[in-house]
Amino acid sequence: MGYKIEKVRLCKFIRYISKVYEFMETVRGCSDKRKRSEVKIETVFVGIFLTLLLRWGSIRRLSFEVLRGKIKKFIPFYKKSTFCANTIGYGLENMDTSFLEKQLTLAPKKLKRNKAYSDTIGGLHVVAVDGTEYFRSASIHCDECLKYKLKTKEGFVTNYVHRAVLAQKVGSKIQPILAVEEIRNKDTNQKDDQTEGHYGELTAAKRLAKKVISLYGHRFLDVFTLDALYLNYPFVSFAKKELQKEIIVRVKDERTTLYKEIESLSTLVEPIKGYDLKQKVFYQIYAIPSLHHSVGWDIELRGFKIIEKNRIIENKNYFSENLFFCATTLPKWKAKADIVRKIVHAKWGIENNGIKDLKDNWFMTHNFHHHPNATLALFLILFLVYNLFYAYLFLQMKTYRLYDLTIAQVIEEFIISYVIMKNRLPFRSFSGP
């Protein structure tokens, strides 16, 4: 029997997230700084939520749907004359983002509490942290934009950029976004600037790590997995001593003492050999038990040289080889060498399954409304959509597993159910204008 399109898929999705993840409580709790607004902030929130979920791509598309009248099935109270792109943008500028940050924690906490998935790697709760650029322009800018000067044929050109650091839970099929911290302009009162002209990714990552622990609790995570940028004493000391968390960091720069030490000491140890059935790779791990003497730190580091071979052609000895180095503060009794290798692979999840997915498919790099508060509000709503969508997809939608549907097919089914739906949803969460 072939697959039939579910004509009420969007209704089932909203019913599921309302029942399990308290979506309507999120809608009712939205607030803003506007006074005597004709369009309530709950209406703006649901409108943006649908825009991001259905991948419309712009606020103007949302205002077009308002004029068509179809969106009234999901937003009971609004006026066509006032619910326009300017009103939506003004609402985002004044939206309370601290409430959205708290609501973003509901899905990850619920998933862990319900034991809906195995969220550990070797018994360790792992959070990946990575920075990304999501907006760049040579003309459009605001007070919070970072400025970069680029050399061109015509001379130096100033680019206005927005960057942020994301934290994502890794180690399972569902990898929810936990929190975001924007990289801010340089504060002249601060003395720990990492990059000339603005704060830098490391300082923003420190704020993000503190935020994750304050929002989710100290026991929510055990290990941060990070890129090579974070392998410096101030950040490692901050994570180990102040936050009391372990880290696993890639080692990439061949000119550093640490890289050279791992390379030389790997010739003195016997490799740990094995085969990963899940990734289908043969691996050799050269584990160096201690690196802290040559680095000169008071924090003990373990080093690893890892070689992976993947068979290109089945039943023939043709292999592709992958070599990488890493270092960790994890003691041996907490994580064996193969666990460290798996956690390093999990770090790549935030680049491929997180940031790349958000940019390629969820319009993360699109400038919906250029304003500092509006940008952060849109980010937080986008991550809400992202977490709830994948929770529904992997845990609730049986047809996705049975018929091996693609993500694009599921989104298309959402759009079809939005278009052909005749009756208004029985929501009583909004107050009229």
N, C-alpha and C positions, 0 to 999 in steps of 0.2 A: 504494500500500500504506500503510495507516494505522499509526500509532505504537502499539507494544505496550509495556506497562510492564515494565521490567527488574526481575525479582524478586530479583536479587542485587546491586542497585546499591550498597548500603552496604558489602558485602564488597569490591566492586571499588574503592570509594573508599578503604577502609582499606589494601587491597593497594597502591594507587597511592601514597598518601602514605608508606607504609612503605618502598617501593622507591626513590622519588625524593627524599623529604624526611626520611628517617631517623626516622620517627615512633616506631618501637619503641625506638630509642636514647633518644628523649625520655622515653618511658615508663620505661625501665629506669634512667634517670639521676635521676628524681625522688627527693627526700629531704626529711626533716622533722626537727623537734626532739623528737618524741615518743619515749618509751622503752617497750619491751615492748608495742607496739600490736598488737592482734589483727587489725585491718584495715590492710593495707599501704598506704603512700602512693601506690603505683602504681595500686592499685585505686580509691582516691579520685580520682586524676587522670583515669583512663579513664571513671569514672562521670560526673564533671563534664563531660568532653569530649563524651560522648554526650548529656548533658542539654542542652548548648548547641547541639550540631549538630542534634539533632532538635527543638529549640525546645520543650522540655517546660515551661520557664518557672519551675521552682522545685526546690529540693532535696527537698521532700516528694514531688514527683512521682517523683524518682529513687528515693527509699526505697520508694515504692509499687511501682515496677517490680522492685525487689529482692524484695519480698514475693511478687510474681506469679511470679518465677523466670525470666522471659524474658531478663533481662540476663546470666544466667550463660553465654549463648552468646558473649558478648563479654568477660566478666570471669570467668575460670575459678575463681579461689579467693576465696571470701568466705563468711561465715556470716550467714544471715538475721537471727539474733538480735542480732548486733553491728553489722552494716552498716546503720545507721539515720541519720536526719537529723542527730542530735547528733554522731555519730561523724564524719560527712562534714564538718560545720562545724568540729569540733575539728581535723581533719586539715588543713583550709584555713588555720586560724589558725597552724599550725606549719609550713606548707609553705615550702620554700626558693624565694623568688621570684627571686633572682639567677640561678639555673639556668634558670628559665623565660624570663627576659629574654634570655639567650644563645641559647636554643632558638628564640625568636621571630625571630631574625636568619636562620635557616636558609633559609626560603622566599624572602625578598627577595634574599638573596645567590645562591641557586641559580637563581632566575629571571634575574638579571642575567648570571651566569656562562654559563648555557646559551643566552643570547640568545633567550629564549622570546618576547620581545615588544620592541617599540621603546619604550624607556623614557626618551627624551629629547624635549625641546621645543627645536627649533633647535640641536641638539647639546649642550644643557645638561641636566644631571641636576637635577631640581627636587624639593624636599621642602616640603610645605605644613605649617604649624604653626598650630594653633587650640586654644582652650580651650573647655571645655564643663562644664556642671553635670549630674551624673548621679544625684544623690540629694538629696532635701529632705524634712524631716519636722519637725513641731512638738513631737514627743515622743521619738522614738528618736534616740539620739545616742551618741557615743563620745568618747574623748579627742582624736581627730584631726579631729573635725567643726569646720567653720568656722561661726561664729555671726553671724547677721544679724538685726537688729531691724526688724520691719515694723509700720507704724502701721495699726491697724484701728479699727473702731467701738468695740470694747471696750477699746482702748488698745494699747500696744506688745506685740507677740508675738515671741518668739525662735524663729527657724527654724535648724535644724541642717542644714548643707549639706556635700556632698562635691563637689569640683571637680577637674578634671585638664586637662592639656595633652597633645594627641596630635600625633605626627608621622607623616605619610603620604606615601609616594612617589606622585607624580602625573605625568601625561604619557602614559598608556597606558590600555588597557582594564582591565588588572589593576593595582589601586592598593593594594598591601599596607600595613598598619599597621606602622610601624617600631619605635616605642617610645612609652611613656607616662610622664608625670611628674605625680604628684599635687601639688596646691597645698596646702601645709602650713599649720599654725597659725603664728602670729607667734613668732619666736625673738628674745627681747629682746637677745641679743648681737649681732644683725645691725643694721646702720645703713642698709641700702639697701631698706627696706620700701617697696613701691609702693602698698599699700593699708592704711589704718589698721585694725588688728585682726588682720591676717594677711599672709602673704607677698605675695600678688598673682600675677597670671598672668605678668607680665613676668619676675619672678625665677624662677618655675618653668620658663618657656620657656628661660631661659639654661642651667639645669641640663639640660633636655631636649636642647638643641642640642649641648652637650658630650657627653652620653650617646650621641647618634646617631653622632657622629664617632668616639667611642671604640669603639663596638660594630661599626660598619660600615667604618671607615677614612676617611681624609681625602678620598680620590678618589671615594667613593661618591656625593657630591653636590656641586653647584656653587652652587646658588641656594636660598635660603629665600624662599618666598612667604607673606606674612603679612597680617593685617588691620590696620586703621588704628590700633589700640591700640599697635602696636609702633613707630610712627613717632616716636621720640624719640632724642635724641643718645646717652644711655647704651647703649641696645640696639643702635642702628645702629653705634656705635663698637665695641661688643663683637663683633658679627658680622664687621665689616670688618677690624678690627685684630687682635683676639685669635684669632678662628676663621679669618680670611682667606677668608670666604665673602661672596658678594654677596646682596643682598636686594631684593625687590620688594614694595612696601607700598601699600595703598590710601590715598588721601587723601580724607577724608569731611567733616571739620569745616569749614564755610564761614567760621567766625570766625578761623581760623588765618592767619598771614602766608603760609604755604606755599600754601594753597588759593587765596588771593587773587592771589598772584604767578603761579601757573599759569594762572588765569583771565585775568589782564591780558596776560601775555606770549603767550598763545595767539592773540591778535588780530594779532600781529606776524609770525607764521610761516605758511607755506603748508601746508595740510593734506595728509597722505598718504592718498590714497583707494584703496580696493580692495574686493574681494568675497571673502568666505570661503566656499568651496564646501562645507566640512564643516558649518559652523554655519549656512550660508545667510543671511548678514547682509552688508549693505553697511556699510563703516566709513570714518570719517574720523579720522585721528590727528594731533593738533597736538603735535609733539615740541619741547620746550624743552631745549636742549643743556646748560644749567648753571643750577642754583638755589642753589648753596652760598653765594653772596655775601650774599643777603638773609637767609638763615637764620642765617648767622654760624658755620657749622660748618667744620671743617678736612677734611671729607669731601665730595667732589663728588657732587651729586645731579642726575639728569635727571628732568624732569617731563613728564607726558603728560596731555592732555585727549583723551578717546576718546568718539566718538559712533558708536553702532551703530544701524542701521535694519533691521528685519526686516519683510518683506512679509507682511501679514496675510492678504490674499486674493490668490491666484495670478493673474497676468496683469493685475492692477489696481494702481494707485498708492496703495494704503493701507498705511501703515507704522506700526509701533510703534517708539519711539525709546528707547534706553538710553544714558545719559550717566554717565561716571565718570572720576575723576582717579586718578592713581597716580604714585609716585616710585620711583626705583631707583638703586642704586650701580653698576649694570652700565654699563661704557663702551660707546660706540656700536659699536666694532669687535667686541665680544662678542655683542651682541644688537641687532638692528634693531627698529624701532618695532612692527612686527607681531608679532615674537616676544614682546615685552613684553606686548602685548595678550593673546596666547594663554596666557602664564603666569599673568596675572591671572585669566583664566577657569579655569585649572587649580586655582587656590586655592579656587574655589567647589566643586570636586570633593570636598574634605574635608568640606564642610558638607552636601552632598547625597548623595554616594556613600559617604561615610565615616560621619560622626557621625549623620546622619539615618537612614541605613540601620541602623546599630547600635542606635539607640534604637527605631525603629519595628518592626524585624523580629527583632532578636537579643537583646531583653530587657536592653539595657545599663543602663537606669534601674531595673531591678528589684533590690530589696535582698535578694539571696540569703542572705547571712549578714553581719550588721553587725559587722565587726571590721576594723581597719586592714589587717592582713596578709592576711586572707581576701578583702577587697575587691580588693586589688592582685593576688592570685593568680588570682581569678576574671577580672579584667580581662585578664591575660596569657594565660590559657587561652582566653578569648573571642577575642582577637586571633589566636591560633594557629588556632582553628577558622575564623575569618573568612578568613585568608590562604590556608589549605589548601583551603577550600571553593571559593573563586573561582579558584584555580589549577587545580583539578580541572575546574571548570565550563567555563572558557574554553580550556584547553589539552588536556584529555583526553576530555571527554564529547562525542562527536561528535553524538549524538542531540539535544543541546541546540541545536547550530547547525543541524542538518538540519531539525528539526521546529519550531523557533522556540518552545521551551518557556519557561514562566515560571519564576522562582525558586521560587514556591510549589509548582509541579508537581514540581520536582526534589526539594524537601524532602519532599513527600508520597510520592514514590517511595522515598526513604530510609526513611521510617517504615513503608511497606508491606513493604519488604525486611527491616526489623527484626522486624516482627510475624510474618511467615510463614516466616522462616528456621528450619530444624529442627535443623541440626547446629551444633556449637560450632566457632568459628574455631580453626585449628591454631596458636595462639600459645603460645610457651614463654618468655614474657618476665617472668612473675610468679613470685614465690616464695610458697608457701602460708603462711597465718597460723600 
